[in-house]
Amino acid sequence: AQQESTELPVQQAPSADGVVSVVLNCPNGAVVRTRISRGERLVELRSALAERPETCFLTCIQFVIGGHSVNEYELVDDVDGLDDGATIVVTSDAYTLQSLHAHLIRLQEILFSRVEFHSPCTVMLDEAAQVPLSNDNHRAILEESHSLESFAMGWKHDVSPALSIIDVRLSGYNPPLPFRIAQGDIAYLEVEDVDGNLVFVTACDRGFFVNRSTRSAFSPEPEKPAASPCVTLAQLLRSHSARWKREITSCVQFRCALDPAETAAPALLAQQWMGADAATQLQRLRYRPSAATDAMLNEPLLRGVQRDPNEEIQLAREIPASTAEEALAREQRVLRAQADFLQSARDGARMVVEGQITPFNPNDAHKCHMFVHDNVFFTFAADPADPYRTLDEDNIATRASSNLDARSVHVFSQYGPSGICTVSSAIVDYAGHRVVAQAVIPGIFQGSQSERMLYGRLERDDALTCDQEVHEAMMQASAALHVKPVAMEHGKEFVGSSELKITRATDDRKYALDIMQLTPRDITRGTGENEELAVLRWELVHNYVIQKARQAYVDEINAWKRTTGQSGSGEAADAETSTEEPAVPADVRAKAEERIRETEEKLRVNIHAFTTNDHLASDEDRALVKELCAYQQDAVIGGLRAEAKAWLSAAVEGSWITRELHRRGVNMRYLGKVAHVFDGSPAVHAAIVMEMIARALKRTVNAILRECASSDRAALLATLFNTLLGKNALQSNIFSESWEKASGLALADADAGAQGEDGAATAQFGVPAGAAAPRRR
């Protein structure tokens, strides 16, 4: 039911300096010519569309110039390709619950809001036409205007056109079930006319269509399966009934023909209680945006006082734990507060991706938008070196930085100094997007943050701040964190990465922000652009320090044994493993424990080695980093071969493999080498290769999910699983190329395929026999 293409005749004026004439090609075929100042924002073009009868209902739109969507909050002078006489294509955008809310409000303003005249110069003789007054009518109006009743009533005359549609409301079948949300359903509406007939409408991401629901049965399928959804609800109502089409067209023409001066409120507001009694008429409850939409959005205001996740978690952590009962109660309180925060993070991230939350920096690029919902701060994952650099969301740096930050916060909260709090953070992957959620720190958005800085620097060019109390706490915790202090500006020692900052919030607590990195760089990965984010896991450094400290303890005990003649061998055997050996004197044990402390003090790693701040590291620091990398490759990864039998007895699958490797300090980027280690164990080898294939395919799926509409996600995922698990699905499937690419790259990294034909490799890796074998590269 597309509207006919109409071109409004607008007189072309010569282009003046600072004014641009543009042509808007709308999705319903209308062509609008308007002018806009170069100093205005592109969003002002919405006003031009709202004033035209053909385009007044268009609310969920985007502007496309030269085939690229532009940010409508940009200045006209900053938009590339927007010259005088340029053509802007207005395309319909995907609806969300928020945009549906705005669309229904716009429909209510045009069709159902009352129109009241305040001007004594005209009078409405017919509901659909405005007729000028004659001299006699004008004289009568002037005489009546002197009466108290007319003055009190403010000279209001309701001239709203009559409609047979009396109610447009949210249906009782809301909210949509999860399987319907996966197919694009946003909400269900009911349209009632004067005869009591109900029309049930489904609002989806692509528009509106009449479904098959009745008063007693719910059926969200389209009444006409072959018909495409209408872009606007008014377009759907026009196509559904000829009577509604005439009434809506008449109402729109009437509204657009009104002069704003005729409906403007007078300067002297009238007191309604001074007038005569007016007849009370039944007002239908049409669309109540606040109550209806808030109920569907599940706003926290409906649950009472808005919660503060940061305050709840910090109060739980401050509970004393002097006894076992207090420690148990404290942990229960912390877990409950963290679970509530994670639920808020999941809900908020979904709303951010679906566009249901408005960013507070709409002028910036989409990937730089910031959101606050339910006292949780949301951002998209970005490159920490340059958040405004144009990077794909699937870039290694964007995902590695968020993972690294989350790991560092977890370690700092466990082994960091007491009295310094960490910010609760969560990483949410939804529909191909990675969203980082953080609890809002009190006062973080108010005032100057540089005045509250206690440790570190706010910007790279700022002077280094080093509060004495905080510095002493960080120096004491450096041994537990295995981080070596380095001399920075003016000889000041600093513990942590250059991005670390500790600030005092308005609740008088100290918070550590941007911890980013607590371990050195993994030089095994090379020196690529994104390799600086490839760092060693903290578990690896911790295990290495424990091993060296234990070795120092054993060496000290064995040295005493050799001196006293207790042991003839110099092997490093644990002195406490045999009860037949003589007891070690207390002074010898104390000396051995002192060796442990000395070893832990010595083995503090300089995290700036082999980075852009390599000048802060010495040759000894670089040698220690090289030793750690060699320890990971030889002792940890190479030592997995001895655990092959233990891995065979366990339930080897993706999450178990990830957990075991992380516990040993091995990153998942070494899955290829781990697969080589288990060449002699086909079952474990196949599980590792399948994990590599799944991880490689995940990047491809994320890229596709970001580009597809929400109504297509269910079919997309069904196609994915059919491709991976079904028979003969690869030959005629949109995922065939992605499957071959992902599996081929994973197999090439592992170099673990069976010798012989592709069919043998397919059987080994568990791919269905009916599916095409992955191509090796």
N, C-alpha and C positions, 0 to 999 in steps of 0.2 A: 504494500500500500504506500508506495513512494509518492511524495508530493510532486506536483508538476514543477518543472524547472522554470523559475521566474527571475528576471533580471530587473532590479529596481532602477528606474530612470533617475539618476542623480546627475545634476549639472556639474560638468567638469570645470573646476576652477584651476587657474594656473598655479603650479606648485611654487609655494613660497619657501623661503629659508626656514628650516626647522620643521616642516610639515611634509609628510609622505602620503601619497595616495596609493591605496592598496585595493586589490580585488580578492574577495573571500569566496572560494568555491566550497559550498557546504555539502554535507553528505546527502541531503535530500534533494539536491539539484539546484537549490537557490544560489544566485550569484549576488553578492552584496558588495557595493563599492562604497568605500568610506575613506576618511583621512585621519591620520594620527600624528601627533607631535613626536619628534625625535627624542624629546626628553621624557616621554611617557614610557610606561612598560607595555609589553605586548598584551598583557591581560586586559587592558582597556578595550581591546577589540571585542570582548564579550559583551560590553555595553551596546555596541553597534548591533550585534546579533540579537540582543534581548529586545530591541526596539522595533524589529521587523516582524510582521505577522508570520512570515515563512520560517523564521529561525528562532522565534522567542522561546520555544520549548527545548532548544539544544543546551544542555548543561554539561554533559560528560563528553568533552571534546578535547582535541589537541591540535596544535598548529604545526603544519609540515611545510618547510621551505626547501626547495631543491632536493626533495626526497628524504630529508632528515627532519626528525621531530626536534623542535626548539623549546627551550624553557620559557614559558609565558611570563615569567617574572623578570626576564632580562629587559634592559632598556632597548628601545627600538634602534638606537644608534649603534648598539653593540651586536646586533643580530647580523650575521653574515648573509649576504644575498638579499637583504630587505632594502631595496632601492625604490625610488619613485616609480609607481606603476607596476610594482611586483605583484605576483599572484601567490596567495597563501591558500593552501589546501587545508580545509577544516575537516578532519577525520574524527569519527566516533572512537572514543577511548573505551577500554573495558570498565564496566561498572563494578563498583565495590559497594559495601554497605553504607559507607560515608557519602559517596557520590549519589547513590540511590536516595538517601535522605535529602540531599540538596535538590535532587530532581523532583521529588514529591512536594517539597516546599514551593518550588517554582510553579508546579502545576496548580497548587492550591492558591497561590497569589494571583494567577491569571484567571482561573475558572471560578473560584469560590469566594474570594475576598470581596468585601462590600466596597462599593464606590459611592462616596458621599461628596456632594457639591457644596462648597462654601461660598462661591462667588454669587452675588446678586445680579450679575449681568446676563445669565442664561438660565433657562429652566428646561427640564427634561419632560417633553410631551409624549415621547415614545421610548420604550426600553432599549431600542436598538438604534435610535437616531437622535442627534443633537440639533435642536431647532432654535435659531436666534429669536430673541424676544422682540415683540412689537412695542411701539411707544406706550400703548394702553397697558400692556402687561408689565412694562418696566415701571410705570407710575404706580401700579398696584403693589408691586414688590417693594418699592421705596416706602409706600405708606405702611405696609406691613412690617418693614424692618425697624420702625420706631417703637413697636410694641415690646413689652418686657418679655413676653413668651418667645418671640422670635429671637431676641437678643440672648436669652438664656439657652435656647436650643442651638445657637451657633449657626443657624441657617443651614442645616444639614438636610439633604434629600438623598435617600438611598435609591440609586438608579441601577443596581446590579441586574444584568440580564438574567432571565429565568432559564434554568437548566433542568432537564429531566433526570440528570445524574445528581443524586442527593448525597452520596457518600462514597469516598475512596479511603479505604482503611487497610491496615495490616490484617491478614487472615489469622484465624485461630489455629491454622496448621503450622504456624511458625514455632520455633525456628526449623530450618531444613535439617534433615538427618545427615549424618556424615557422608553417606554414600551419594546423596543428592548434592551436597556441597562439592564433592569431587567431580561432579558433572556440571558444575557452574551455577547451581541455584543459589541465589542470595536471599530472597524473601518471597513470600506469597501474599498477594493483595486480593481484596474483594471490592468490586464496583457494584453499587446498588442504585437502581433507578426508582422513580416514583411509583412504579407498579409492584415494587418488592422483588423484582428479578435480580439475581446475583450472577455476576460474571467473575470467575476465578482466574487470576492472572499470575503467571510466574515471572518474577524478575530475575534474570540471569546476567552473567557478565557481558553477554552480547546484546542484551535489550530485553524486550517484553514479548510474551506470547500468551494466548488464552489456553489454559490447561483443561483437563477433563474432570476436574474435581466438582463435587456437588456438596450440598449441605451436610450429607451424611457419609460421604465416601471421599477419600483423598486419592487423587490420581494426577501426578505432576506432569505427565506426558503431554505434548502439544495436541490441541484439538485438531489441528491440521498439520500432520507431520511434514509435509513437503514445504510448508511456508517457513520463511526465514523470520527470526525475531525482529520486531520493529525497534528502531533506534530510540524512539520516545514513547512514553505511555499515551500521550495525546494522539500520536499517529496510530497506535493500536486501537484506541477507542473510535477514531474516525473510520477505520476500516471495518470495525465490528458492526456498526449500526449506521444506516443512512441518516437517521434522526439525530444521533449524536454528532455526526459529521456536520450537519447544518448548524446545530446549536454551538458547537465548539468554534466553527469558523466565524459565526456571527459574534460570539463573545470576544474572540481574538481581534477581529476588526474593530469592534467597539472600544476595546482597551487601547489599541494602538492609535486610535483617532483622538483620544482625549488629550487636552492641553494640560500640562502639569500645573499651570496656574489655577485651573478650575478645581482641582482636587487637593490643592495645598491647604493646610490648616491655617486659620486666621492667626494673626499675631496675638490677639486677645482671646485666650482660651475660654470656652464657655463652661459654666458650672451646670452640670446635668441636673442637680437636685433642684434648681430654680425653675425648671420647665414644668409643663403640665404632664400628667401621667400618660405614658406611652404604652401602647399595646405590646405585651410580651409575646414574642413568637418563639416557637420551638426551633432551636438551632441544632442542626445535626452535628454530631461529633465526626468530623471528617478525618483529617490526618493530624494526629498529635505527635509532632516530631520528637519532643523531649522524652516523654514517657515511653513511646513505642520503640524508638531507636535505642535508648539507653537500656531498655530491657533486653533487646537482642544483642547489644554490645556487651552486656553483663558488666556495666560500669561499676567500679568499686564504690561509688557513692551510694549505690543501692544496698550495699552491704553495711552501711553505717559510716563511721569515721574512716577516712582514707588511711591506709596502712603505710608505715615507713619501714621497708625491709632492712635498711641499714641499721636503724635504731634497734629493731628486734634482734638482729644477729649480734650486734655489739653488746647489748644488755645480756644476752645469753652467754656470751664468752666471758663476761665479767662476773658471772656467778662463782662464788668460792667453791673450791673442790678439795677441802682439807681431808674429808673422809671419803670412803668408797661410795656411800649413799649420795653424798653431795656431788661427787664426780659423775655418778650415773645420771642423776637428775640434770646436771649441767649438759652432758652429752645429748640427752633426750631433747632438751630445750634447743640446743644448737641445731640438731638434725631437723627438728620441726620447723625452725625458722628458715633453714636452708631449703627445705622442701617447698615451703611457701614461696620463697624467692624464685626457685626454679620454675614453679608453675606460673608465676607472674611473667618470668622471662619468656617462657614458651608462648603464652597467650599474646604478650606484647610483640614478640618477633613475628608471629603470624599476622597480626594486624598491621605491622610495619610493611611487610612484604605485600600484603593485599591492598595497601593504600588507605587504610582506615584511620590512620593517625596523621595529622598535619605536621610537617617538620617546622621547627622554629627558625630555620635558615633556608626558606624556599628559593632564594636568589642563587644559591650555589648549585653546583652540578648534582645530579641525582645520587651518585655514589658518595657524596660528601654530606648528605642530609643527616641531621641529628633529630632525635625524637625523645620526648619524655612522656611516659605513661605509667600511671600507678607508682610514681616515685622511683621509676627505673629508667635509666638513660640508655638509649639504643643508638647504635651506629652500624654502618656496613663495614665489613673488614676491609682494611686499606693497607697500603705499603707504609710502614712506619717512617722510612727515610723521607718520603714525600707523599703525604696523604692526598695531595691534589694532582699527582701525576696520573695521566690517563693509563689505567691498567684494567685488563679484563678481570672480572671477579674470580675467574678460575686460575689466575696467575699464581705461581708458587709463592711469591712474596706475600700476597694478601692472606693466604691461608696459613702459611708458616708463621707469620708474625702474630696472629691471634692465638695459635697453638702455643707458641713460645711464651707469650704474655700470660696465658692461663697457667702454664706449668710453673712459671716463676712466681706468680702470686701464691700458688699452692705451697711451694717450698718455703717462701718467705713467711707465710702465716704459721708454719710449723716450726721452723728453725730460726726465725728472725728474732730481733730484740723484743723484750716485753715492753709494753707501754706504747708500741707503735702498731696501729691497726692496719689491716688490709681491706681493700674494697671488694665486696662480693661480686664476682664476675661469672658469666656463663656464656658459652658459645652455642648458638642455635643455628642449625642448617635447615632451611625450609624452602622448598620449591626451587632449589638450585642456588639460593642466596645464603650467604653466611652473615649472620647478625650477631654483634657483640653486645651483650646486656650487662650493665653495671648499676649497682645500687647508687642512688644519688647521695653525695656527701653534703651535709648541711652547709649552706652558704657558698657552695661551689660556683653558683651562677650570680652571686651578688658581690659587689665590691671588687677591690683590686687584689688579685691573687698573689702578686709579688710581695705585698706587705705581710702575708701569712706564711711565706716560704721559710722553712727552717733548715732544709738540707737540699742541696742541688741548685738547679737554675731553672727558671720558667721557660726562657728561650735560649737558643744556642749562643747568642751574643751577650747575654746577661752575665753579670759577675756571679761567681760561685758563692753560694751561701752555705755556711757550715756552723750551725748552732752547736755550742760546746756540749750540752747535755745529750743531744741526739747523736753527736759524733762519738761520744764515749760509749753509748749504747750500741752503735753500729760496730765499733771496734771490738767490743766484747763478743758480738754475735758473728764476727767475720770467721772465727775458727769453726763454728758450727755450720756456717754456710760454705766453708772452704773457699772463700773469696779473699784475695790478697788486697790490702789497701795500697793505693797508688798515690804518688805526689802529683797534684794537678796545679792549679794556679797559686802562685806565690808560696809554693811548698806545702800547701794544705793537703792533708791526706784525705782520701775519699774512698768509701767502700761502695761498690756497685757500679752499674753501667752509667754512662754519661747521661742517659735519659732519666735516671732515677731522681725523684723529687719527693720530699717529705714536707707536708704542709699541716698547719693547724686549722681545723675547721671551727665553725661557730659553736659546736657543742663541746669545745675545749679538748677534743681528742686529736691525736697526731695520726695522720694517714699517709701511707706510702703509696705513691702513684707512679705509673709508667716504670715498673720494675724491669720489664722487658727481658733482661738477660742476667743469669747468675752462673753461667758456665762458659768455658772458652769455645772458640770456633773449632769446628771439625775440619782440619786442614786436609783430610783424606778426600774431601769433596772437590777440591780445586779452588779456583779463584774467579768463578763466574759472577755475573751480576747479582744473582739471587743466592749465591753460596754463602754470603756473609751471615744469612739467617740460619744456615745449617750449622748448628752448634751441638756439642755433646750433651747428653742427658745428665741431669744432676745425679741420678742414681749411679751412673758409671763413675763419676768423680767420688761419690760417697763410698762405693764399694772398693775403689782403688785405695782411698785413704785408710779404710778399715783394714784392708789386706796388708798394707805397708806398716800400719801400727801394730797389728798382730805379729807380723814378722819381726818387728823391732823388739817386742816383748819376748818372743820365743828366743831370739838371738841373745838377749841379755840373760835369760835363764840358762841357756846352753853354755854361755861363756862362764857362768858360775860353776856349772857342772864340770866343765873341762878343768877349771882351776882347782877344784876340790877333788878331782878324780872320780866323780860320781858317774860319769858317762864317757865311754871311750870314743863314741862316734860324734861327728860334728853335724849330724843331720838335724834339721829343724823339726823336732817333734814337740808336740804340745806337752808341757810339764804336768798338766792337770789330768791327762787322760789315763794314767796308770796309778793305782793305789799302792803298788809295790815300791814306787820310787820314794826316796826320802822327802820329807817336807821341806819346802824352800823357806829359808829364814825370812822374817818380816822385812829386814832392811833390804834384802835382795829383791823381794817383791815390790817394795816401795821404789827402788831404783828402776825396776822394769816398767812400772806404771809411769814413772817420770819420763822414760823413753817414749812411751805412748803419747804423752802430752807434747813432748818435743817434736815427734813425728807429725802429729796433727797440726802443730803450729807451723812447721816448716812446709808442709804440703798444702799451702793455700795458693790457689791458682789465680793468675793474673788474667782476667777475662778480656783484657784489651789486646792481648797478643794476637798477631796476624789479622788485625782489623785496621780500620782507618786511623785508630789511635794507637798504632803499634809503637809509637815513640815513647809511650808510657810503660813499655815492657822491656825487660832486660834479656840477655842471652839465656840466663838461667830460667826465666819464665817461659821462653819459647821452647827450651829443651824439655821442660815439664809438660807442656802441651803436646809436643811430639810423642813423648812417652805415653801419655794418656791415649792418644790416637792409636799407637801401636798396641797398647794393652787391649783396646777394644777389638782390633782386628785379629790379633793372635790369640790372646788368652780367653776372651769372652766368646767371640763368634767361632773361633777355631775350637774352643772347648765344648761347643754344643754337640760335637760328634760323639762325645762320651755319654751324652744324655739321650741318645737315640732310643734306647729301650724304655726309658722313663716316659718319653714323649709318645711312644707307641701305646703304652698302657693308659694314657690320658685321653680324654675326649678332645682330640685335636680339631679345632675349627678356628674361624677367623678371630673371634674375640679372645679365645684362649691363647692363640699364638701372639696376639698383640700384647696381652697382659704379661706373658712370660718374657717376651723380649724387652718390654719396658722395665720389668723388675730387674733385669740384668743390665739395664742401661743402654740397650741397643735400639736405635731408631728404626722405624719401619722402612726407611729408604734402603736398608741393607737386606731386604727380603731376598733379593737375587743371590747374594752371597750365602745367606742362610739356606737357601734351596740347594746350593752346591754342596753344603756340608752334609745334607741328608740325601745324597745321591743313592746311598745304599738302603734307604728306607722308603720304598715306593709310596706307601700310604701317607706318611708325613710329607714327603716331597710333593705329592699331588695336592694335599691340603694347602701347602704354602703357595703353590702355583695358582690354585684357584683363588686364593686371597689376593694375589697380585692382579689377576684378571679382574676381580671385582673392584679393586681400587682404581685400576686404569679405566674401567668402564664407567665408574662413578663420575669421573670428570666429564666424560662425554654426555652422560645423562644430565648432569647439572647444567651444562651449557644449553641443552635442548629445553629443559624445564624452565629456564629463565626466559626463553623466547616464546613459549607456547602459552595459550590462554588457560585459565583455571579450569574451564570446562573440558579441555583436551587432556588434562593430566591423567585422568583415570584410564583413558584409552591408550595413552602413551606408556604408562606403567604396565598395563596388560600386554601390550605389544612387546615390551622389554622382556617380561617373564616368558612369554610365548617363544621369543627368540632364544632365550637361554635354555629353556627346559622343554620346549615342544618339539615335535617331529616336523622336518621339512619346512621350518619356519624361516630359515636364513635365505632361501632362494628368492623369495618374493616378500621382502620385509624392509621397512625403512631403516631398520637397525643393522642390516647386513654389513654395510660398510663400517659402521661404528664398532660392531662386534669384531670384525677382522682386524681393525686397527688396534683396538684395545688388547685383544688377546695376542695378536702378533707382537706388539711391543712388549707385553709382559713376558712372553716366552723368550723373546730376544734378550731381555734383561737377565732372565734366569739362566738361559742357555741350558735348560734342563729337559729338553724334549727327548723322547725315546728315539733310538736310532732306527731308521727304516722309513716306511711310508707314512703319510699323514694319518692314515687310518689307525696305525698303531699308536701314534701320539694322542689321537682323539680318545681312544679307549683308556689310555693311561691317565689322562687328565680328567676323566669323568664326564666328557661331553657326550650328549645323547648320540647313539649310533646313527640315527636318521638325520641328524643335522650335518651341515657342511663342516668339514674340518677347518680349524683356524689356520690361516696362512702364516707361515714362519717368515720372519724378516731378519 
